[in-house]
Each structure stands twice: as structure tokens, then as C-alpha cells.
């Protein structure tokens, strides 16, 4: 049978992830200094593991209702009330949906909003999923160049908005650069979206993974605690912002595939309908487990990653341009122009020296930077960075 004839144009339009080549190499190079993976290297907090195991032992292993198990929905509602000031209980309130990871939430949102020929706007560099979201919906991802500071600003976005634009996708802290948008950035971006009748989707998968100097947004509802700036905290934002958050990065449960979306009810109800026919529900016992997450203090873990960030920026800053990451666990240094190499060619040299990093082309229209993950113990991180810096010196 000629299977190739049966493959859809939708599938053909997708390129394999630019991260895949390095992931495949990592499997073949177990002794390499792997600074490529976006996988936290800390253990899952015990209370979360125990809650999930109790749910499994208690036979809560069947389907959950599509919107999420009651325990988790209650925990999310309490956190959204505390952090954002949003109520999610009444018919006039924003709605909530537990999803199969933040990627599941993003896919549901795209399918609920994008018709063939529609447009979405994303910053460049971007998380690898973003442009394919549009292609999967026969729509177009309009890429907004944010080099060299990697800030998605209203001034950069506005010229790209057309009559077909449905939403702007913001991620802060970002992957791959780790840049955190300022309060001014998010306020101006939300004002622009409101004025042009475009939804703002705020992908906040790393919202808890924010370093000290970037926690500038004071949340009065959370005892005045400083937090990462979010458009969702601005007055009336629940009508104009879809917030997408998850548990994998903050609590080390990436393999559990759990996230949630909260925002305009009319949109979330459509996402929920699509969820019924696709994912059905997120894993039931694992939902019960992460219901314990909001009472778990991860400050010590984030503090350790901030030390790794400081080490990486200090070392790389001596040999190249590197923007200070305000969160997440990556740095995105430039391959020095004097080397005359693309990032892909530079990564090949790193591989020869048993160091694994990701070329910028996996995240960008450009191939000028590399992504270095901080998810490695300090000793191995320092060894890997020393080799990267040596190669950057030429």
C-alpha cells in the first residue's frame, strides 16, 4: 500500500521538532554534559506524590469529568482568586478547564479560535509548539521579531495586526530566552489587544519560576507578595485574557501532563467541548496529586536555579552577548559573529566536545543563538559552560 499517498497536507506541513535531533543524540551519549533538556532536575515534592499514590490505591483510576476533578478545580479556583482576584463560580465569571498539559490548553484554544486563513501573533524566538499550532488549524502564525532584547511589546505587535488576527500569544518568563516582560509591557499589550478586539493569551507555564529581580508585580491579595508581572492582574482582565498555566515545570511533574486554562467563559466552553472529543480528560489520579501543589513552597528550588542562572550569565557574558533571564531555566546566548558560524554549526562543535545544547533555529527564524538549559547540577553545568565558552572564544 502507498501510505505516503494517504498522508494529509496538515501532517506534511509540520517539520520535526528542532529539539528532536539533540534529544536523539542524548540517548546515544549517556555520558555527555546534557544542557539541552527542559526537564527539571529536582524530585517531585513528597506531598504531591503521596496524594497521587493514595488516589491510585483508592481506585480513582477511571475517567474524570472533562473540566477536571473537584479537588483540583477547587484548588485552582482558590489560587486564581488569591493571585488574580478572579472568581470562577458564577455564570458571569471566567471559566476554568483542567487540560493535558499547557500544550493541550494551547491546542484547544487554537482550535476553538482559528479558522482556515486566520492569524495568530507570536514573538520570535518562540516555544517550538507555537507556529505549528496555526498550521494544525490551517491558519497562519505571524512572527514578531523581538531581537535583541526578546520583549514582545505593543509597539512591535501593532503593525502585524490585521482583520484576520484572532489572538496574540505572550509567554513570560519565556522559553528559550527566559526574559520576563515588565508591568509596562503587559499593560500596553493588553490595551492594544482590547483596542483592536484581539484576545491576549498569556502562557504562564513558568510563572512560579521567576527570579528575585523580576518579581516586580505586587499582589495585594497574596499578602503583598511580589510576583511575575501578568496582564491577568490588570483591572477587568478576565474579559480579555486567557491565562494558561501548568504544574510540570514548577513541581517537576512534566510527565504527568497537567495544566489549566482560565479566562472568558464563552471561549473556555468551546475549548471544553473540543476537549470532550479529543483528550477527554487529564489523568485522574495525577489531577488529585497536583491538587496539593498550591500549598507547596518551591522557593528553595527556584533559588537554586537563580544561582545557576547567575553562574551561566557570568561565564557566558565574558565571551558573548547574553540577555539576563528573569525566569524559567534557560539562557539564550548569541554565537559570536567573529566565529562565522550558524548556531547549528556551533552546536555540532559542542557535540564533538560531548556537550549538548539546542540551536536557536529550533525556536526562531534566525540561527544565531543557542539555548542552554540550567536543569543540571551545578558541577556539570559549570563543566559544560566552560566548554561552550572555550568554543565561543574560538
N, C-alpha and C positions, 0 to 999 in steps of 0.2 A: 504494500500500500504506500502511496505517495503522501506521507504525513505532512511534508512541507507545504503541499497544496492546501492543507486544511487549517494551517495556522492563520490567525486573524491579523489584520493590519495593526490592531491595537497592540498585540504582543510583539510584532516585528518592530514597532516604533520604539520599544524600550531597549536601551542599552544595558548590559550587565553593570551592576554597581562598580564604581571605580575603586571601592574598598575591597572588592572580592579578590583581586589578584594578590594583594598583600595578605589577606586572610588565608588564602590557599598556601602562600609561602610560609606563613606562621605554622601551619600544620606540618610542614615538611622540615621546619627549622626549629625544633623544640628548645634549642639552647640559645637562640637569638635573643638579643635585647629588644623585646617587643614593646615599642612605644606607639603602636598603631591603634590599639583597641579602645573603643568607647565603652568599656565594661568596668564598673567599679571594682576595686580590688579589696574591699572590706567585707567582713561577714555580715549576713543579714541579722539585724537585731533579734535577740532571743525571743522577746515577747511576740514578735510578728511570726516567727517560725512556729512557736508553740500554739498560737491561735489557729494557724493553718492546719497543723497536725491534729488539733482537737476536732476541727471541722471534718477532716478526713475520717478520723476514728469514730466520729459521731454520725457517719454515713451521710454527710451533706455533700454528696458527690454527683448529684443529678443536675439537671438544668436549673439555672436561676431565672427569675423574671428578667426580661430583656434590659430593663433600666438599671438593674443592679440589686444585690441582696440588701435587705433593710438595714442591717448593721452598718454596712459601708456607706449607704446613702445618708444615713443619719450622721455618720462621722464627717462626710464631705459637707453636708449642709451646715453643720456646726462650724467647720473650718472656713467655709465661704462666708458665713455670717460674721465670723471674727475677723477674717483677713480683708474681705472686700466690702462688708456691710450689705451683702445681698441676701435677701430671703428667697427661698426656693420652694415654698409650700403652697402658695395660692395660685390660682389660675392666671392672675395678672403678673405673677412673679416670673423671673427667668427659670428655665427648666434645666434639669441635670440628667446626664446619661453616663453610666459606667461603660467603659469601652475596652476593647482588646488592645491595650497599649495606647500611647498617644498617636502612633501611626494609624491605628484603627479609627480614632476620632477624626484625624485629618482626612482620611479617605472617605468617611461618612459625610463629613462637611462638604468636601469637594463634590461628591456625588449628589448631595442634596441641593447644591447651588449652581453647578456648572452644566450648562447645556452645550452641545457642539457649537464651536465658534466663540464661546465666551472666553473671558480673560481673567487671570489672577496675577497679582504682582508680588514678586519675591525679591529679596535682596540678594546680591551676589557679593561674597560667597554665601551659599545656602546649604542646608541639610540635604543630603542626597535624594531624599524622597520627594522634595518639593516640585521640581519640574515634571517628574513622571505623574504626579497627581493630576496635572492638567491633561497630559497625553492619555491617561486612562479614561478621561471623560470627554475625549475628542475636543478639548479646549486648548488654550494657549497660556503658557506661563511667560509673562512679561518680566524680564530680568532687569532689576535696578542695580546699576553699578554703585557700590559703596566704598570702593578703594579710595584712599589708603587707610581711612580710619574705621571702616566697616560699620558705620552707623546708618541705619535706614531712617532717613529724615523726610519730613513733609516736602521740603524743597526739592529733594531728589525724586520723590514719588509722583508729585502732582503732574509733571509733564507726561507721565506714562498712562494716566487715567483716561479711558475712553468710554463711550456709551456701552461697551461690552464688558467693562470691568465689574466683577462681582465682589471681589474681596482683596484686601491687602493682607499678606501673611507676615507677621512680625515674630521673631524669636529673640528673646533676651532673658538671660545670657544666651549667646549664640553658639552654635556648632557650625563651623570649625574655629571661629576666632576667639570665642569667649567674651566678646565685647558686650557690655551692658548699656542699654540706652538710658539717657538721662531723663529726669522728670520733664524737662522741656521738650525733649524729643517725642516722648509718648503723648504728651498733651497736644502738641502741634499735629502729630499724625492722626490722633483721634478727631481733632477739629476738622482736619482736611477730609477724612472719611465721612464725617457727618455732613459736611457741606456738599460733597459730591455724591451722597447717597450710596456709599460703598461700605460694606461690612469690614471691620478690623478683626482679624483672627489673631489672638495672642497666644503663641505656642510657648508655654512656660514650664517645659519639662525640667529645666534647671533652676526653677525659681528659688528653691531652698539651697542650691549650690552657688551662693553668691558670696563673694569675699568682702571683707570688712569695709574697704573704701567705697564699695559700690552700693552699700545699703543706705541709701540717702532718703528713701521714702518712709516717713514716719506713719505708722498705722495706729491711730488713736484707739481703735477698737481692740488692738492687741497689746494694750498697756504701754503704748508709745514705742514699741519695738521697731527698730529700723529694719526696713525690708527692701528688696529689689524693686525699683520703680516699675509700675504696671499701669497700663491705660485703664485696667478694670477698676482701679481705686478712684478714678475721677468721677465727679457727680454725674449721675444718670447713665453711667457706662453700661449697665446691664441691658440697655436697649440697643446698644450699638457695637458691643464687643462679645465675641465668642472666646471664652478662656478655655484652653486645653492644657491640662496638667497630668502628671503621671507619678508613679511610685518607683519605677525601675532604677533611675539614676540616684535618687536621694537615699533609697533604702537598700540598694544592692540587689533588687529582685527583677532584674531586666528580663530574665527568662520566664517570669510569671505573666508577662504581657498584660499589664493593668494600667489604665488611665481613666480620665473622665473629662467630659465637656460640660460646661455650664454657660448659658447665655440665652439669647432671645428664644422664647418658648416656641414661636412659630417655626424656627429653624430646627431646634432640638427635637421637636416632634417629628419632623420629616427625617432627621437622622435616625431616630428611634425606629421608624417604620422600615427604613433600609436595613438597619441592624437586624430586624426580625427575619429578614430574608437572606442574610449573609452570615454574619458572625454568630447570630442568635443570642449569645451572652458571653461574658467573660468567665473564666474558670471559677466555679462556685466556691470551693474551699479556700482558694487563694484570695478571693474577694474578702472572705471572713478574716483571713490573716492580716491584710493591709488595713482593715478597719481599725487596727491598733496603731497604725503608723503615726497618726497626728499627735499622739501623746508621747512619741519617741524623740528624744533630743539627739540630733545628729551634729551638734555644734563642734564636737571634738574632731569628728571625721572631716568636716569642711575646713576646720582649722589646719589639719594636717595637709590637706590639698592646697591650702593657701601657701604653706611653706614650700611645697613642691613648685607651685607657680612662681614664687619669688626666686627660687634657685634657677628655674628654667629661663626666666626673663633676664636674670643677672648674667648667666653664661651666654645665652644667645645674643644678648644686647651688645656684647663685646665684638661680635663678628658680623652682625647683620641688623636689619630693621625688624623690630618686633613690637607690635601693639600690645599694651598691657591688658591681659584678660581680666575682666572684672568678675567672672564666674565661670561655671561649667568646669571641665578639667582638660582643657586643651590650650596650646599656644600655636600660633599660626605665623611663623617667621618667614621672611622672604629669602629666597635663594639669591645670594649676592649677584648683581649684574656682571661683576668682573669675571665670574666663572664662565659666562657664556653658555649656561645650561638651563634647560627647562627643568621644572620641578620633577617631572617624571624621570629625566635622565639623572638628576641628582639623587632621587630615591634609589635608582639602580646602583649607584655608588655606595649608598648606605647599606643596601642589601649585601653587597660584596664584603662589607665590613661587619656583617651579622647584626645590623640594626634595622628595625622595621618601622617606617613612618609612612604616612599617606601623602601622595602628591596632591597639590591644590586643584588639579584638573578634576578630581573626584567631586569637588564642591563648587566649581566655578567655571566660567567661560575662559578664565585665564589659567595658565600653568606656571605660576611664578612663585608660589609659596608651598610650604609643606605643613601638614598638621601633625603635631607631636602630642601624644596623649600623656597626661600626668598620672594615669592609672597604673603606676608601677612603684614598687618600693623605692625609697629614696636612693639606696645604693645603686640599684640597677638603672634608675632614672639618670643619676649623675654619670654613670659609665656610658650610657647611650648618648647623652647630651655631649659628653666630651668628644665622642667620635664625630657626631654631627658638626660640632664647632670646628673640629680639626679639618673636616672636609670643606666646610664653608670658608676657612682661611685659605684653602687652595694649596 
